[in-house]
């Protein structure tokens, strides 16, 4: 058996977007992998038979990353296989081409050409498609012009790419780039005549939509020039025959987690953020077509699956489903994510145990399919029948069979009246008579979580001879609202939890050498790394990634605008509580830093902008502390999880070299 290699993630398979056909006899899902030669990711559609349990590959082009069921035997997916149209799209014309493939055999055939950039689609009766399209209200649409006039518009659009213009917030968004004037708008497309008709308001973002017969319901978030995007949406109903749109729920009350038909009513999971800010877990309601809102179930527990790993890829995965009047969803539970059902009587029931993390699910009359990570096994497709979870696919079995894996060891510890979860990964070939270096790794969020599942970077670190220690401090996902509340407390109670956890690890594992410990983390974990090096010298080196260092400047530079600091981080603004923002900034304590630190950031990270790492790096240089900064061009906040394969490799090499420099015996003086 070989040791896990730094670039082994290139051979992992990542699963996403499982969905049953309307009759429940088949399901489709997406399988992706990294491709170093193309420095990109390839994706294919796979088919599951509910009758036989067989799985087969359905497409082979390598660009099939999303789909929708057109009927019980036909799958619709976007692609761009016409070279002439591809060139027109690259020149600036917005196009999406849909292909249809019969699951019983035959080649994919072109089904529809839509003159827009389609983000999601749901088939309706009569050859119609309801779809969310990306539309820029500030720029002309070349499809509205002909001949020489259209060429002028295309030339103007190409020139516009040289500029970033903003007159709204946000005008830049994480992973999406320039966003000024851009909206996700709901349309109805008629395949018979190619007509694309708008349904939702031009000024709103559509987050969720569902179709039934000739009706569409959707949740839209207002977003105007004078009103920043705040994610408080309303519910609307559209009769596609008459074209009439009716407001069912006003848009200034709730932040939505999901919305869908629930029997004769509409089911929603929402929170008003009044009690616990942005970390607040949602309550469940039903909404009648006359606008009557009824509370179905209060919920203080997690209703999300935010257990982190760097072994996922793909989008379109659902974490809420309705079936026979019940609501199925993913719920964080400690370091796991389970399938939880909200029954018609308002009671909750967990359908899977805490042995791993469910990433998405689909429900039919006879079974539940889910994509999950169980134990230290990478993602696979699982079937849940009669309370028994069965592994269907075996794409990633080879990892455990051919590579050395460190199984995370879980323990709980007490701090400040709370019981907290922590994990320790021993170095491969662990010898209890020896001592080893260790790295404290801190997750992002803060309302995310770590757990015992497979994490490539951490496994690689253990394979390089390190103890890897990590925990879920207060503020993490997987508990109730009170546990997740760290508004105005960044760097206080969470810092205490992390230091107590580190002490516990040293006490429980005497093989950890306290003189050879490092600290690393990304996003919120990068903030905490920056904070820690200004408050203790116990760590010999640090690796801060995409972190915040200055809460004052972050108030006005993140793509969250002022929502994050006001609703989650600081609970106020920089004018009323300027001192509190500065007191909560790691940069304030940079003059105390003695810990050599590596800073890693992406040039197009708009969530935690690049300037924060540059500020902290510059401060450490000013005070004579060894530091290094590596900036990845063209990458965003997701570098470590879905960045270009070559960049992910370089990033891990940089961190490994930095840790080795300071934590190997030659440097531990």
C-alpha positions in Angstrom: 0.0 0.0 0.0 1.4 3.4 -1.0 1.3 6.6 0.9 -1.3 9.1 -0.3 0.2 11.5 -2.8 -0.2 15.2 -3.1 -1.8 14.9 -6.6 -4.0 11.9 -5.9 -7.0 14.1 -5.9 -6.6 14.2 -9.7 -8.0 10.7 -9.8 -10.8 11.1 -7.3 -14.4 11.0 -8.6 -16.8 13.7 -7.4 -20.5 13.1 -7.4 -23.3 15.6 -7.5 -26.9 16.5 -8.5 -28.8 13.2 -8.1 -32.4 13.4 -9.4 -35.1 10.8 -9.9 -37.2 10.6 -13.1 -40.9 11.5 -12.5 -41.9 7.9 -12.2 -39.0 7.0 -9.9 -37.8 4.1 -12.0 -34.5 5.7 -12.8 -32.3 8.4 -11.5 -29.4 10.4 -13.0 -26.4 12.1 -11.3 -23.2 13.8 -12.3 -19.7 12.4 -12.0 -16.7 14.8 -12.3 -12.9 14.6 -12.1 -10.0 16.9 -12.4 -8.0 16.9 -15.6 -4.5 18.3 -15.3 -3.8 18.3 -19.1 -6.7 20.6 -19.7 -6.2 22.2 -16.2 -10.0 21.9 -15.7 -12.7 19.5 -14.6 -14.6 17.0 -16.7 -18.2 15.9 -16.0 -20.5 13.2 -17.3 -24.0 12.0 -16.7 -24.6 8.6 -15.1 -27.9 6.6 -14.9 -29.2 4.5 -12.0 -31.9 1.8 -12.4 -34.2 1.6 -9.3 -35.2 -1.9 -10.4 -31.8 -3.5 -10.8 -29.5 -1.2 -9.0 -27.2 -1.0 -12.0 -25.3 2.2 -12.9 -24.1 3.1 -16.3 -22.4 6.1 -17.9 -24.8 8.0 -20.1 -22.7 10.7 -21.8 -19.1 10.9 -22.9 -18.4 14.4 -24.1 -17.0 15.5 -20.6 -19.0 18.7 -20.3 -22.3 17.5 -19.0 -22.4 19.1 -15.5 -26.1 19.6 -15.0 -29.4 18.2 -16.3 -33.2 18.0 -15.9 -35.7 15.1 -16.6 -37.8 16.0 -19.6 -40.0 12.9 -19.1 -39.6 9.4 -17.6 -37.1 8.4 -20.3 -35.5 11.6 -21.6 -32.8 13.7 -20.0 -32.2 17.3 -20.9 -28.7 18.8 -20.5 -26.9 22.0 -21.7 -23.9 21.8 -24.0 -22.2 23.7 -26.7 -21.3 21.2 -29.5 -21.9 23.4 -32.6 -18.6 25.1 -33.4 -20.1 28.0 -35.3 -22.5 28.8 -32.4 -19.7 28.4 -29.9 -17.7 31.1 -31.7 -20.7 33.4 -31.7 -21.1 32.8 -27.9 -17.4 33.5 -27.4 -17.9 36.8 -29.3 -20.4 37.9 -26.8 -23.8 36.5 -27.9 -25.6 34.8 -25.0 -26.6 31.3 -26.0 -27.5 28.1 -24.2 -28.1 24.9 -26.2 -30.0 22.0 -24.7 -29.6 18.4 -25.8 -32.0 15.5 -25.2 -30.8 11.9 -24.7 -33.0 8.8 -24.4 -31.9 6.7 -21.4 -32.7 3.5 -23.4 -30.1 4.3 -26.0 -29.1 6.5 -28.9 -27.1 9.7 -29.3 -27.9 13.0 -27.8 -29.9 15.3 -30.1 -30.2 19.0 -30.1 -33.5 20.0 -28.4 -33.5 23.8 -28.1 -31.4 26.9 -28.6 -32.1 29.5 -26.0 -30.8 33.1 -26.7 -29.7 33.6 -23.1 -27.3 32.2 -20.5 -29.4 29.7 -18.7 -28.6 28.8 -15.1 -31.3 26.3 -14.3 -34.3 24.8 -16.1 -37.5 22.8 -15.4 -39.7 21.4 -18.1 -43.4 22.2 -18.3 -46.2 20.9 -20.4 -46.6 21.8 -24.1 -42.9 21.9 -24.9 -42.2 24.8 -22.6 -39.3 25.3 -20.3 -39.2 27.4 -17.2 -35.7 28.7 -16.6 -33.6 31.1 -14.7 -31.4 33.2 -17.1 -28.6 35.5 -16.4 -29.5 39.0 -17.6 -27.6 42.3 -17.4 -30.0 45.1 -17.2 -27.2 47.7 -17.7 -26.1 46.4 -21.1 -27.9 45.9 -24.4 -28.8 42.4 -25.5 -27.2 41.7 -28.9 -30.2 39.5 -29.8 -32.3 42.6 -29.9 -30.4 43.9 -32.9 -29.6 42.8 -36.4 -26.8 43.1 -39.0 -24.4 45.9 -38.6 -26.1 47.3 -35.5 -25.6 44.0 -33.7 -21.9 44.0 -34.6 -21.6 47.4 -33.0 -23.3 46.1 -29.9 -20.9 43.1 -29.8 -17.9 45.4 -30.2 -19.2 47.6 -27.4 -19.6 44.5 -25.1 -16.1 43.3 -25.9 -14.8 46.8 -25.0 -16.8 46.8 -21.8 -14.9 43.8 -20.6 -11.9 46.2 -20.0 -13.8 48.0 -17.3 -15.4 47.3 -13.9 -18.4 49.6 -13.3 -20.4 49.8 -10.1 -23.5 51.8 -9.0 -25.0 49.1 -6.8 -24.0 46.6 -4.1 -22.6 44.2 -4.7 -21.0 45.0 -8.1 -18.6 42.1 -7.7 -19.5 38.7 -6.5 -17.5 35.7 -5.3 -16.9 33.2 -8.1 -19.0 35.3 -10.6 -16.9 38.4 -11.2 -18.4 41.7 -12.3 -22.1 41.7 -11.4 -23.3 45.3 -11.8 -26.8 45.1 -13.4 -26.7 41.4 -13.5 -29.8 39.5 -12.4 -31.0 35.9 -12.2 -34.4 36.4 -13.9 -37.2 33.8 -14.5 -38.3 33.2 -18.1 -40.6 30.9 -20.0 -39.2 29.5 -23.2 -41.4 28.0 -25.9 -39.6 25.4 -27.9 -42.2 25.6 -30.7 -41.4 29.2 -31.7 -38.2 30.0 -29.7 -40.0 32.7 -27.8 -38.3 33.7 -24.5 -40.8 35.6 -22.2 -39.9 37.2 -18.9 -41.9 36.2 -15.8 -40.2 37.8 -12.8 -39.4 41.4 -12.2 -36.4 42.8 -14.0 -35.0 44.3 -10.7 -35.1 41.0 -8.7 -33.0 37.9 -8.2 -34.9 34.6 -8.4 -33.5 32.1 -5.9 -36.0 29.2 -6.1 -38.8 28.2 -8.5 -41.1 25.2 -9.0 -43.6 24.2 -11.7 -46.9 22.4 -11.6 -49.2 22.2 -14.6 -49.5 25.7 -16.1 -48.3 27.4 -12.8 -44.9 28.5 -11.6 -44.1 29.7 -8.1 -40.9 31.5 -7.4 -39.0 33.3 -4.7 -37.5 36.6 -5.8 -35.1 38.9 -3.9 -35.4 42.6 -4.6 -32.1 44.2 -5.8 -32.2 47.7 -7.0 -29.6 50.5 -7.5 -30.6 52.1 -4.2 -31.2 48.8 -2.3 -28.3 46.4 -1.8 -28.8 42.7 -2.2 -29.9 41.6 1.3 -31.4 38.1 0.4 -34.9 38.8 1.9 -37.2 37.4 -0.7 -40.9 37.2 -1.4 -43.0 34.4 -3.0 -44.9 34.9 -6.3 -47.3 32.8 -8.4 -47.5 33.0 -12.2 -50.4 31.6 -14.2 -48.6 31.0 -17.5 -51.8 30.8 -19.5 -53.0 34.3 -18.5 -49.6 35.7 -17.7 -50.9 37.0 -14.4 -48.4 37.2 -11.5 -49.6 37.3 -7.9 -47.6 38.2 -4.8 -48.2 35.6 -2.1 -45.6 36.7 0.5 -44.0 40.1 0.8 -40.3 40.4 0.1 -39.0 42.2 3.2 -39.6 39.6 5.9 -37.7 36.3 5.5 -34.5 34.9 4.2 -35.2 31.6 2.4 -33.5 28.3 2.6 -35.9 26.6 0.2 -39.4 26.8 -1.4 -41.4 24.1 -3.2 -44.9 22.7 -3.6 -46.1 20.7 -0.6 -49.3 19.0 -1.5 -51.9 21.7 -2.2 -49.7 24.3 -0.4 -46.2 25.7 -0.7 -43.6 24.6 1.8 -40.9 27.1 2.8 -38.0 27.1 5.3 -37.1 30.6 6.3 -35.6 32.8 9.1 -36.0 36.5 9.8 -32.5 36.8 11.3 -33.9 38.9 14.2 -32.8 36.6 17.0 -29.4 35.2 15.9 -28.4 37.2 12.8 -27.1 35.4 9.7 -26.4 32.2 11.6 -30.1 31.7 12.5 -31.5 28.3 11.6 -34.9 28.3 9.7 -38.4 27.6 10.8 -40.7 25.6 8.6 -44.0 27.1 7.3 -46.7 26.3 4.8 -48.0 29.0 2.5 -51.5 28.8 0.9 -52.2 30.2 -2.5 -54.3 33.0 -0.9 -51.2 34.1 1.0 -52.0 32.6 4.4 -48.8 31.6 6.2 -48.9 28.8 8.8 -46.1 27.7 11.1 -45.5 24.0 10.6 -42.5 23.5 12.9 -40.1 25.6 15.0 -36.5 24.6 14.5 -33.5 25.6 16.5 -31.2 23.0 15.1 -29.0 23.0 12.0 -30.8 22.6 8.6 -27.7 22.5 6.5 -24.8 20.3 5.4 -21.8 22.4 5.9 -19.2 19.8 6.9 -16.2 20.8 4.9 -13.9 18.8 2.7 -11.8 19.5 -0.4 -13.3 16.4 -2.2 -16.5 17.8 -3.7 -17.1 19.3 -7.1 -20.3 20.2 -9.0 -23.5 22.1 -8.4 -27.2 21.7 -8.6 -27.4 19.3 -5.7 -30.6 19.6 -3.7 -30.6 19.5 0.1 -34.4 19.9 0.6 -37.1 17.6 -0.9 -40.8 17.1 -0.6 -42.6 13.8 -0.9 -46.1 12.7 0.2 -46.5 15.7 2.4 -43.2 15.2 4.2 -40.1 17.4 4.0 -36.7 15.7 3.6 -33.6 17.7 4.2 -30.0 17.6 5.3 -29.2 18.5 8.9 -25.8 19.1 10.5 -25.3 17.1 13.6 -22.0 17.5 15.3 -19.4 16.6 12.6 -21.9 14.8 10.5 -24.8 15.6 8.2 -27.8 13.3 8.3 -31.1 13.0 6.3 -33.8 14.4 8.5 -37.6 14.2 7.8 -40.2 16.7 8.9 -43.3 14.6 9.1 -46.8 15.9 8.4 -47.5 16.1 12.1 -44.6 18.5 12.7 -42.2 15.9 14.3 -38.6 15.4 13.2 -37.0 12.1 12.4 -33.4 11.2 11.5 -33.2 8.6 8.7 -29.4 8.1 8.7 -26.9 8.0 11.4 -23.9 10.2 12.2 -21.4 8.0 10.5 -20.7 10.5 7.7 -22.0 13.4 5.6 -24.8 13.4 3.1 -24.2 16.0 0.4 -27.5 15.8 -1.6 -30.6 13.6 -1.8 -33.5 12.5 -4.0 -36.7 10.9 -2.9 -39.0 8.4 -4.7 -41.9 6.2 -3.6 -39.6 3.2 -2.8 -36.2 4.7 -1.8 -34.0 7.6 -1.1 -30.9 8.1 -3.1 -28.1 10.2 -1.7 -24.5 11.2 -2.4 -22.6 10.8 0.8 -19.2 10.4 2.4 -19.2 7.6 5.0 -16.3 7.2 7.4 -13.1 8.0 5.5 -14.5 6.9 2.2 -14.9 9.4 -0.6 -18.2 10.3 -2.2 -20.4 7.5 -3.5 -24.1 7.0 -4.4 -26.1 5.3 -1.7 -29.6 3.9 -1.5 -31.7 4.1 1.6 -34.5 1.4 1.7 -36.4 0.3 4.8 -33.9 2.1 7.1 -30.8 0.4 5.5 -28.2 2.5 3.7 -26.5 0.6 0.9 -23.5 1.7 -1.2 -24.4 1.6 -4.9 -21.3 2.9 -6.6 -17.6 2.2 -6.1 -15.8 4.9 -8.0 -13.4 5.7 -5.1 -12.9 2.3 -3.4 -9.4 2.3 -4.7 -8.3 5.1 -2.4 -8.7 3.0 0.8 -7.4 -0.1 -1.0 -4.2 1.4 -2.4 -3.3 4.4 -0.2 -2.5 4.8 3.5 -5.3 6.6 5.3 -5.3 8.1 8.8 -8.7 7.5 10.5 -9.7 10.6 12.6 -10.0 9.9 16.3 -12.9 11.8 17.9 -13.1 13.1 21.4 -15.1 15.6 23.3 -13.9 18.2 25.7 -15.4 20.8 28.0 -14.9 24.6 27.8 -16.9 27.4 29.4 -19.9 25.0 30.0 -20.0 23.7 26.5 -19.1 20.2 25.2 -17.2 20.5 22.0 -16.1 18.0 19.4 -12.5 17.5 18.3 -10.6 15.1 16.0 -7.0 13.9 15.8 -5.3 12.3 12.8 -2.2 10.4 13.7 0.8 10.4 11.4 1.0 7.4 9.0 3.3 4.7 10.5 2.7 6.2 13.9 5.1 5.0 16.6 4.0 5.8 20.2 7.7 5.9 21.3 8.4 8.9 19.0 7.3 12.5 18.9 5.9 14.3 15.9 5.1 17.8 14.7 1.4 18.8 14.6 -0.8 21.3 12.8 -3.9 22.8 14.1 -6.3 23.3 11.2 -9.2 25.8 11.5 -12.3 25.6 9.2 -14.0 28.5 7.4 -17.4 29.9 8.0 -17.5 30.3 10.9 -20.9 28.5 10.5 -19.2 25.5 8.8 -17.9 22.4 10.5 -15.2 19.7 10.4 -15.9 16.1 10.9 -14.3 12.6 10.6 -14.8 12.5 6.8 -12.1 12.3 4.1 -10.2 15.6 3.6 -7.4 15.2 1.0 -5.2 18.0 2.3 -5.3 16.8 5.9 -4.8 13.2 4.9 -1.8 14.2 2.8 -0.4 16.1 5.8 -0.8 13.0 8.0 1.0 11.0 5.3 3.9 13.4 5.5 4.4 12.6 9.2 2.3 15.2 11.0 -0.4 15.0 13.6 -3.4 16.9 12.3 -5.8 18.3 14.9 -9.0 20.1 14.3 -12.3 20.9 16.2 -15.6 22.7 15.9 -15.4 25.7 18.2 -18.4 27.8 19.1 -19.8 29.4 16.0 -19.6 26.2 14.0 -22.5 24.4 12.2 -24.1 21.3 13.6 -25.6 22.6 16.8 -28.3 25.0 17.8 -28.6 28.7 17.3 -27.0 29.7 20.6 -23.9 27.6 19.9 -23.6 29.2 16.4 -23.9 32.8 17.8 -20.5 34.6 17.6 -21.8 38.0 16.5 -19.3 40.5 17.9 -17.3 37.7 19.5 -14.8 36.8 16.8 -11.4 36.1 18.4 -12.8 35.7 21.9 -14.8 32.6 22.8 -13.8 30.8 19.6 -10.1 31.5 20.3 -10.6 30.2 23.9 -12.1 27.0 22.5 -9.3 26.5 20.0 -6.6 27.0 22.6 -8.3 24.7 25.1 -8.6 22.0 22.3 -4.9 22.4 21.6 -4.1 21.8 25.2 -6.4 18.8 25.3 -4.6 17.3 22.3 -1.2 17.7 23.8 -2.4 16.1 27.1 -4.1 13.2 25.4 -1.4 12.6 22.8 2.0 12.9 24.4 3.6 12.1 21.1 2.8 15.6 19.9 5.8 17.9 20.3 4.6 21.2 21.6 7.7 22.9 20.2 6.8 21.8 16.7 3.3 23.0 16.2 1.8 25.0 13.3 -1.5 26.6 12.7 -3.4 26.9 9.4 -6.8 27.8 8.1 -8.8 29.4 5.3 -11.4 32.1 5.2 -12.7 32.4 8.8 -9.9 29.9 9.5 -7.5 32.4 7.9 -8.9 35.2 10.1 -8.3 33.0 13.2 -4.8 32.2 12.0 -4.1 35.9 11.7 -5.7 36.4 15.1 -3.8 33.6 16.8 -0.3 34.7 15.7 -1.1 38.1 17.3 -2.2 36.6 20.6 0.2 33.7 21.3 3.7 32.5 20.3 2.9 28.9 20.9 2.9 28.0 17.2 6.2 27.8 15.4 4.7 28.8 12.0 1.3 29.7 10.4 -0.4 29.3 7.0 -3.1 31.9 6.6 -5.3 31.4 3.5 -7.9 33.9 2.1 -8.3 35.4 5.6 -9.5 38.7 7.0 -7.1 41.0 8.8 -8.9 44.3 9.0 -12.5 44.4 10.0 -12.8 48.1 9.2 -11.8 47.8 5.5 -13.7 44.5 5.2 -16.9 46.3 6.0 -16.7 48.0 2.6 -14.7 45.6 0.4 -16.2 42.2 0.6 -18.9 41.1 -1.9 -21.2 40.6 1.1 -21.1 44.4 1.4 -22.0 45.4 4.9 -24.3 42.4 5.4 -21.7 40.1 6.9 -20.2 42.5 9.5 -23.6 43.8 10.5 -25.5 40.5 10.5 -22.8 38.1 11.6 -19.3 39.3 12.5 -19.6 42.5 14.4 -23.3 43.3 14.7 -22.9 47.0 13.9 -21.1 49.5 11.6 -17.7 51.1 11.5 -19.0 54.6 12.4 -21.0 53.8 15.5 -18.5 51.2 16.8 -15.2 52.0 15.1 -13.1 51.0 18.1 -14.8 47.6 18.3 -14.1 46.9 14.6 -10.4 47.8 15.1 -10.2 45.8 18.4 -11.6 42.8 16.4 -9.0 43.1 13.6 -5.9 40.8 13.6 -4.0 43.7 12.0 -4.2 45.7 15.3 -2.0 43.0 17.0 0.5 42.5 14.2 3.2 44.3 16.3 3.0 41.4 18.7 3.5 38.8 16.0 6.6 36.6 16.1 5.3 33.6 14.2 6.6 33.1 10.6 3.5 33.0 8.4 2.7 32.1 4.8 -0.2 34.0 3.2 -2.1 32.4 0.4 -4.8 34.4 -1.5 -6.5 34.5 -4.9 -6.5 37.6 -7.0 -10.3 37.4 -7.7 -11.4 36.6 -4.2 -14.2 39.0 -3.6 -15.5 37.3 -0.4 -12.3 38.0 1.6 -10.5 40.4 -0.7 -6.8 40.1 -1.4 -5.9 43.3 0.4 -6.4 41.7 3.8 -3.5 39.2 3.2 -1.3 41.9 1.7 -1.9 44.1 4.8 -1.0 41.4 7.2 2.0 40.2 5.1 3.2 43.8 4.9 2.8 44.3 8.7 4.8 41.2 9.5 7.6 42.3 7.1 7.6 45.7 8.7 8.1 44.1 12.2 10.8 41.8 10.9 8.8 38.5 11.0 9.6 35.9 8.3 6.7 35.8 5.9 5.8 34.9 2.4 2.8 35.7 0.2 1.6 33.6 -2.8 -1.2 35.1 -5.0 -3.0 32.9 -7.4 -4.1 34.8 -10.5 -7.5 34.2 -11.9 -8.7 32.2 -8.8 -11.4 33.0 -6.3 -12.4 32.1 -2.8 -12.8 28.4 -3.8 -9.1 27.8 -4.8 -8.6 24.9 -2.4 -11.7 23.1 -3.4 -12.4 23.8 -7.1 -9.5 25.9 -8.3 -7.6 24.9 -11.4 -5.9 21.6 -10.8 -2.4 23.0 -11.3 -3.1 25.8 -8.9 -4.4 23.4 -6.2 -1.1 21.4 -6.6 1.0 24.5 -6.2 -1.0 25.7 -3.2 -0.4 22.4 -1.4 3.3 22.4 -2.3 3.6 25.9 -0.8 2.0 25.0 2.4 3.9 21.8 2.8 7.2 23.5 2.1 6.4 26.2 4.7 5.4 23.6 7.4 8.4 21.5 6.7 10.7 24.5 6.9 9.7 25.2 10.5 8.4 22.0 11.9 11.0 19.4 10.9 13.6 18.5 13.5 16.4 20.6 11.8 14.4 23.8 12.4 13.0 22.9 15.9 15.7 24.6 18.0 
